[in-house]
Amino acid sequence: MKQAYIFPGQGAQFVGMGQDLYQHSDATKAMFEQANEILGFRITDIMFSGTEEDLKQTRVTQPAIFLHSVILAAALGKGFRPQMVAGHSLGEFSALVAAGSLSFADGLQLVAKRANAMQKACELQPSTMAAILGLDDFTVEDICQRVSDVVVPANYNCPGQLVISGTLEGVDRACTLLLEAGAKRALKLNVGGAFHSPLMESAKIELQEAIEAVVIKQPVCPIYQNIDAKAYTDPAHIKHNLIEQLTGAVRWTQTVIHMIEDGATSFIEVGPGNVLQGLVKKVNRQVETSAAVL
């Protein structure tokens, strides 16, 4: 019996997030204030009392979710004893910090650089993502390959829910074909661009240098990484997988399956929202899910 700690990605943000953590202790307040200094703007003001629109900017959203997750993990103290960790997209950085592989400051700086690099890549070419519901993975993969514009599977969230990513034309064409093939729905997502697709190549190049320069230590437990859903503890492998993550798919379904195969019986979501708990239940109804609470 093992507890798996999982960390959410972009989309889990909400106005007021982290305010209770800020007030929890001098230590958590100090982490938020350190973050304000590192980022060069008071992200706490936006998190606690900004508008939804302010919070939706990629340069704010990603550090905000990261901060909520890692400060919550730190506040749990001895109550946080992970035997395995994983994070969805951005959440992989939170998981690495929580598992002692990355320092808090280095993790935040990488997340800020990642957000800015992704924002720039989005501006280079209009692109989008869409959630495809009610089709098997193979059919979605096959149809994406048949579209001449760039469109690829980006997030394997749970059985019957796969997000595709690509150019506006590629995603539109794929959605039409997928609905014809029997998809229940094809929902365009309100995102800035084609995350986890080849269109993020410029962001990957920009972030690669920063990841290669940072110190990554052996985590206290295995981290299951997005790129291939396998468990890693070797810093060199972890770095390589982090670099590949921006243009590769998030294999969340496979990650949850592998964690269960390796003994996970309960999944605890650390951070804002409860999206990952829902996805885990759709992969396997037998396992327990809960939110980390102070």
N, C-alpha and C positions, 0 to 999 in steps of 0.2 A: 504493500500500500504506500503510494507516494503522492505528495501534493505537488501539483504543477502550478506555477505562477505565470499568468499570462498578462500581456501589456497591450492596451489598445492603440490604434493608429488614428489618422486624421478622420474627422467626422464625429468624434466623441465629445467635442468641446461644448460648453454651455456657459452663458453669462453667470458670473458668481463663482465659477469653479476655483477651488483652492483656497477660498477665504477662510474656511474652517481650519484648514491646515496651517495657514499663516498665523492664526491666533492660537494654535495648539501648544506651541512651546517657543522658547527663545531660539532653540536650535533650528526649528523649521522656519521661523521668521528670518533668521540669518541666511538660510539657503535661498529664500526668495529674494532677499536684498542683494545677495551675491549675484544672483541671476540678472537682476536689474542692471548691475554694474557691468557684467560681462556683455550683455546685449546692447548696452548704450541707450536704452529707453526703459521706462517703467512698465514692463509687461504686466506687473501686478495690477496696475490701474485698469488696464484693458480687461484682464481676466475677471477682476472683481466687479467692475462697474462700467465697462465699455458696452458698446452695442453689439448685436449679433454680427452686424456687417464688419465691424472692426475685428472681431474675433475670427472671422472667416478668412481673413488674409493669410495666405500660406506662411508668410514670415512671422506671423503671430501664432497661428494655430499650432504649428508643429512644436515650437518651444513650449507653448502653454500646456499641451497634452503631456509632453515629456516631463515638465516640472511637476505637474500634478501627480504623475505616476511615480517618479523617483523619490519625491519628498514624502509621499505616502508610504512607500516601501521603507524609507529611512525612519519615519515616525513609528512604524510598527516595532522597531527595535528587535528584541529577542523573539518577538512573535513572528518575525520574518525569517524563516529557515528554509529556503528553497532547495528542493531536491532535483528540480528541473525547471527551466524557464523558456519562454518563447514570447515574441512580440509580433504583432501584425504590422508589417511595413515600418513606419516610424517607430512603432513599439519595440522593435528589435534593439534600438539604441537605449531605450528605457530599461529593457531586460538586461543588457550588458552592464549598465551602471549599477542596477540593483544587485547583480550577481558578482560585483566587485571586479569586473573585467576592465571597465573604463572608469576614470575618475569623473566626478560630477561636473567639474569645470570643462574638462575635455569633451565629455558627452554633450553638454549644452552647446559648446562652440561648434561641434560637428553638426548638430541638429540645425543650428542657425545657418551654417554654410549650406547645408543640404536644402533647407527651405528656400534660401535665396537663389541657389543654383537651379532648383526646380522651377521657381517663378520665372527666371530668365529663359529657361528652355520652353516654357509654356508660351512666352511672348514671341519666340522665334517662328512658331508655326501654330495656327489655330488647330486645336485638337481636343478630344473629349474621351469620356468613358461611358459605358452603359452596363447595367446589371441585366443579365439574362436569367430568367426564372423558368424552371420546369423542363430543362433539357439535360442530357448527360454530357459529361466533359468531352467525350470523344467527338460527339456531333458538333459541339461548339468549336473545338480545335479544327476539325475538318473544314467547316464552313469558313472560318477565318483564313485558312490557308488558300481557299479558292477566291478570295477577294483580292483584286490587284492592288488597291491602295493599302497603306499600312494599317493593319488591325490584328491584334494578338490577344490571347487570354492573359489577363493581368492578375486577377485575384480569384483563386480557387477557394471560395469562402466556406461552402458546405455543399453536400450533395444537392444538385438541382439549383445551385446559385453560383454563377460564375460571372465575373465582371470582365468585359472586354475593353480594350484601350487602343486608340489610334487616331488617324486623321478624321476630320469631320465627315468626309466622304466615305472613308473606309468603315467607320462605325455605323453610319446610316445604311450603307449597303449590306453590311453584316446583319444589322437588326432586321432588315426586310427579309433576308434569306432565313434567318433563325426563326422568325415568326412563321414563315412558310413551312419550316421543318418541324413545327409543333411547339415552339416555346410558348409558355403561358403569357409571359410579358417580356418586353425589352424596354427597360427604363433608362433614359438618358440621365446621367448623374450631374449634379450641380458642382462640377469641379473645374479647376483652372486649365487642365490639360491632360495629356495622355501619360499618366503615371505608370511606371512598370512596363514601359514599351520601348522600342528602339528610338522613339522620339525624345527620350531622356538622355541620349548619348552625350550631349554637350554638358549636362549636369553631372553625369558620371565621371567625365574627364576632369571636370573642375573639382569634384569631391575626392577623387582618387588620391590626389597629392596630399590632401589634408588627412585622409585616413591612413595613408602610408607613413606619415610623419608622426602620428599619435602613438602613445604607449598603450598597448592592449595586453593585459595580463591574463593568466589562466583564471577563468571564472570559478566560483566556489562550487558550481554544479554545471552539468551540461546545458548548453543553449541550443535549442532546435532552431535552425536558421531558415529563413523564408525561401532561399534560392533552391534548396533541394529537400527541405523538411527533415534533414538529418541532424543528429546531435553532435556538437563540437565542443572541445575544451582547449584545443591548440590555438594560440594567438595568431599564428600565421594563417591558418585556415579561416579563422573568424574574420580577419582583415579582408582576405580575398572574397569571402562571401558577402561582406558588407558592401564592397565595391560593386560586385555583380548585381546587388539587390535593386539598384535604381532602374536598370533596364530589364531585369528578369521578373518572372511572375512570383506572386506571394502564394505559396502552396500551403494554405492554412488547413484545408481538409486533411491533407497528407500529414501535416505536422501533428494535428490532434490524434490521428490514427497511430502514428509512430510513438507518441508519448504514452498512449494507452497500452500499446504493445510492450512498452518498456516499464509498465507498472503503475502509471498514473491512475488514481481512483477518484481524485477530486481536483477541480480546476478553480483557482482563485484569481479573479480579475483585479488587477491593481491599476487604478486610474479612473478617469471619468467615464460614466456610462456603463452599459451592461451588454453591449453588442456582442462581444466575444463569448459571453456565457450562452447567449442564444445560439450562436453558431456551433459551439461545442455540443450542445444538446441535440442539434440537428445531425451531427456526425454520429453521436452515441448517446442515447437517452438514459443509459444505465449509470453514467458517471455523475457525481455530484458537482454542482457549480455554485459559486458564491462570489460576493464582492468583498474585497479587503476593507475592513472597517477598523477604525481606531478604538 
